[in-house]
Structure formats: C-alpha cells, structure tokens
Amino acid sequence: MLEMKYIRSLLFFLLIPLAGFSQEVMLKVSTKSQVGLNEQFQVVFELNAEGERFKGPNFADWRVLSGPMSSTSSSIQIINGQMTRNFTQSYTYIVTATKEGTFEIGSAEIIVDGKTIKSSPVTVKVVKGSSSASTESGNQSQGQGITDKDLFLRAIIDKKEVVTGEQVIVTYRIYTRVPVSSVSVTKLSAFPGFWTKDLLSDNEALQQSTEVINGVEYTVANIRKMALFPQKNGKLNIEPMELECVAQVRTQTSRQRSRDPFESFFNDPFFNRGIANVQKNLVSEPLSIEVKSLPSQGKPLNFSGAVGQFEISSGIDKTTLQTNDGLTLSYTISGQGNIELAELPQIQFPPDFEVYDPKITNNLKTSANGISGSKKFEYLLIPRTSGEFKLNELQFSYYDPKKQTYNTLKTPAYNITVEKSGDVTTQGVFVPGQSDVKYIGSDIRHIKTNKLALKPIGKFFFGSPAYLAAIALMLIIFAVSLIYTLKRKKLNKNHKLIRNKKATKIARKRLKTANLHLKNKNQNEFYTEISQALWGYIRDKFDIEPSKLALDYIAKVLKEKDTPDTLIDELVETLNKCEFARFAPGESGKKMEELYSNGIEIITKIEKTVK
C-alpha cells in the first residue's frame, strides 16, 4: 500500500510538465483606488505564469519606500483526471503619496517565453487625511500587512523623578512577532541637559530574548541602552528614536478547494508559499523626566556633587623621607553612580610641601544596572624643609538617592617624617609623569675659590658705552617680553578662539589614529576614533557645549554660519553612519574606508567654507 502511494505521487510529479495553463497569460495590478496623503500602501503586480526580466512602472509622482519585493506560489489540482497547474509570480512595491491629486501608475512589463507582457495603468486618487477606500480587486498576498502589535519599538525608563546627578537608565527595545532581516536607525534621541554614557557600546551583536505581553510572546532585543545623569533642574524632555526595519512575512495565494484525494499532499506550504520583505518604520514614544534639586538640609560644606553609592580609600608609598625627595599620595573613589563626574574636596597640604596637580585615572565598567568602577587621584608631594608633618584626614561627601541622605566618608591621617638631606647643593628627583621636575637646588651659587681677575684702578663698567648698550638692550627685551606676555594673557582668556584654532589639529590627530585602526582592521577602535574626531571638531570649532551636542543643534549652528545644505547633509549622514556602524549591513572594510575618506573631506570643506 505504501509503495503504491509513492508510485502515484511520482506519476503526478512526472506529469506536471505536461499540464497546460487553463487561462491566458496576464500581468495584473492591484492597489487602492484612493489613499491618504503620506499614507503607505502596496502596489502588487501578479503574473499567472513564469516570467523573467521584470521591469516596474515609472513612479514619477510617488515616493517608493521599498520594492520590488518578489514572491512566488504554485499549486496543482486534479479534477476528473484533468491536471491543472496554477503558478503565480508577484512583485510588490510599498509607496506613499507626497501631494494631493489624481495620479497614474504606469504599466509594468515582463518577458514570458520570449514575449513581452504588459500590465494596464491604474489611477489612484490622493486625498488629505487618511483613506477609507479598500483595496481593488485582485488577490493580495496574505501576511503583507504588519500591524503595530506585530512589530513595535519601546523606550523604557527606570525612573521618572530623580535629583540632579542621579543615574537614569533609558532602554530602547524592539518587540517583534515576525522575522526581521535588518534594522537601521534613522534618528537617534537627543539628551539635552544630560551627561550620557552608552551601556551597549562594547556589544557587537543584538542579544535576543523572549517576553510575554498580554498573553502574547514576543522576541525582544535592546537596540540602545543609555545611562543619563541630569545636570540641571526642571522637566527635561527626550525626543523619540526612529528605526527602519525590513520584516520577512510569508505570502500565500488563495486556491479553490478540490475533492482530489492528493490535494492535501500538494497543499503543503512548500509548494504554495513565498517570502516577501515589508518595510516598517518604528518610532518610540517621547519621554520626560522631572529633575529635582538636591536637598539643602543636611548638605555638607565639602559636598562636590557626587550622587550614588560610593566608598573611598587612600594610600601613601612612604612616611619617612629626606628633603627634596618625593612621595606619592593617592585617593580612590569607587562605587556606582556619576563616578566620572565625582571630585575630591579641596585638600590642605603643609605649606612646606610642593604639590603637583593630581594624575587622574578612570576605571569604569558598564552593565545593565548602569555605570560603576573607580576614579583614582595621585598627588606628587615634595617636602622642601625637614621636620615632622601631618597630612590630615580627607572627608568625602556624597548623596545616596536610595536612602535620600548625605553620607560623609573619612580617610586616615598620615604622619610624615622629613630628614635633612646630606647633599644641599643639587638634589636629583625622579618624578613619574612629571617631566618638568628634574633637579632642584641648582640655583644656589657658592663663593668662588679660584684666582680673581684684577682690573686697573679708576676703570669701571658702570657708565661705560658697553654698560649703556646693555641697559638699552635690556629695556628693549623687557618691552618686547611685556607686549608678548600681555598678548598671550589676552589670548588665553579667549577660550573660544583657542579651541577654534586647535580644533583642526586635534581632529587630524584622531584621524591619524583612526587610519592606523583602519589598516589593522580594528572596527570598534576605528569607529570610536572617527566619531570622536568629527564630534570633537564640531564642538571645538563652533564652541558648542557638550549638553547641546546633538545633530539638530549642529545643523542649526552650521546653517547660521551660511554653510551649504549639501555639506550639512554630508556631515549628518557621516555622523549617523559612525553611530550606526554595528547595525549597518555590508562589507566592513569598504565601509571603514568610505567613512575615513568622508571624515577628511568634511573637515576640509568646513575649513574652506566656514570662517
């Protein structure tokens, strides 16, 4: 019995080529007769045969969002011993109307057995607002429409009311019930008034999981996750994020049911299905955060703005040393919160100690819970006199938003014994990281013990022509030095001018580093350097505050500088490509070279155009 079933199935496969078409070869078009302005709708061309070299119509009056997306379906029916094979090829466009009126969608054409088959043109009316007209006659592929319940984007915030400096985590998460072949970010959210840190910058691939909402299971992935630290009070708004997705949906044309006993065999989806790509634009909801001032009650005098949960430790490399020798004193703040913005209070060192600016080292870690790590301050101290000295305890205060209290931590005090150095003339000091400090005590001049040179009585240098010439030369040197110092001092006060002059130099240095990563094919390091080169250049060139550093604001500033629109578009596009490089498909080497060339070209054009 089983062998007979296989024989009959094989006979049907062999007889398929002999089955003829029961209808005329036609290329039909189906779409809506009336659509709303800016409404997205489908234009589907269906061919009831196997064709090749499809050529779509001219969409001169329309905006094509995607297409043509091709799919095929096939079915076989046997009625009263007669075998009929139905085959359909479909080509789908997703278009939108940009103006009101009545417009025509022209003919498409395709080659079938060497003969050109054309579709009839159709007329579509575009009205203001949404359209209630239904799709015209013609079988559309099932599953082409994707609703907001099948695929959507959410912006999730862990808290809506915070105090200044308190960490807020914003997660942009995509939810889908259909396969998604690509995700492209078209607009990033701006965060004015916040200091930000990307929590997913080190991830190369999207981490997927499942989540059940109202009894429906979704596949979810975090597209972007940011740690925000508000820097001012009041209501701060976050603009929506926009994505462009291409979803893959199964299409299947309807067929008449048959009484043939083998219909279920040929009704298998393998013989009667196709995959269509559908473009979907996703927009997250806007967010707002209420930022309150830190409480004034109980605020310590030495509070410097640290908000979170912290600890502090200290260390010293030696407590006994000689004069003009150096010691290293370090303080380390560790914990979770705005640690990169944390500062130490003013430290009072003994007046007999020479103190250099601290070397600051950040060791930050990002996780799903936010930012944690440590910040280390290393001070170099050089005692100039001998004796017993005391380095007082350090008090570090921070605000804990969980407990809503101020906490003060203390480090131990250190007693320092400084002995008199045996060599009082010249004392060499090795100073790590301080190349300008090498020798001290070299300004001491001792009485000469060699033979003195004698001069005739009554002959003095004072009043001589050489003396007068020396006086005149010193006055000239003094005047030149004074003018130079005043100009330098005035120039140093103009921070905007200094940053503007150094903008190109710093950008070229970063581009040079990016070129090294490009040659070594280090993608993450390359995209970081090229992005920082462009963002840093724009910030320094136009003196833009970090909190206002957003694409919209940059475009506005460049527009005020009479920058050509094409150059602004190139800059915005290049910055977007840098931010979205890990989502963009394509060959990485080619994209990296293109971004590097675009970065150099944009900086060169801005230097020539904007004065």
Buried (B, 14 or more C-beta within 10 A) or exposed (E): EEEEEEEEEEEBEEEEEEBEEEEEBBBBBBBBEBBBBBBBBBBBBBBBBBBEEBEBBEBEBBEEBBBBBBBBBBBBBBEEEEBBBBBBBBBBBBBBBEEEEEBEBBBBBBEBEEEEBBBEEBEBBBBEEEBEBEEBEEBBBBBBEBEEEBBBBBBBBEEEEBBBBBBBBBBBBBBBBBEBEBBBBEBBBBBBBBBBBEBBBEEEEBEEEEEEEEEEEBBBBBBBBBBBBBBEBEEBEBBBBBBBBBBBBBBBBEBEEBEBEBBEBBBEEEEBBBBBBBBBEBBBEEBEBEBEEBEEEEEBEEBBBBBBBBEBBBBBEEEEBBBBBBBBBBBBBBBBBBBBBBEBBEBEBBEBBBEBEBBEEEEEEBEEEBBBBBBBBBBBBBBBEBEEBEBEEBBBBBBBBEEEEBBEBEBEEBEBBBEEBEEEEEBEBEBEEBEEBEEBBEEEEEEEEEEEEEEEEEEEEEEEEEEEEEEEEEEEEEEEEEEEEEEEEEEEEEEEEEBBEEBBEBBBBBBEBBBEBBEEEBBEBBBBBBBBBBBBBBBBBBEBEEBBBBBEBBBEBBEEEEBEEEBBEBBBEBBBBBBBBBBBEEEBEEBBBEBBEBBBEBBEBBBEEBE
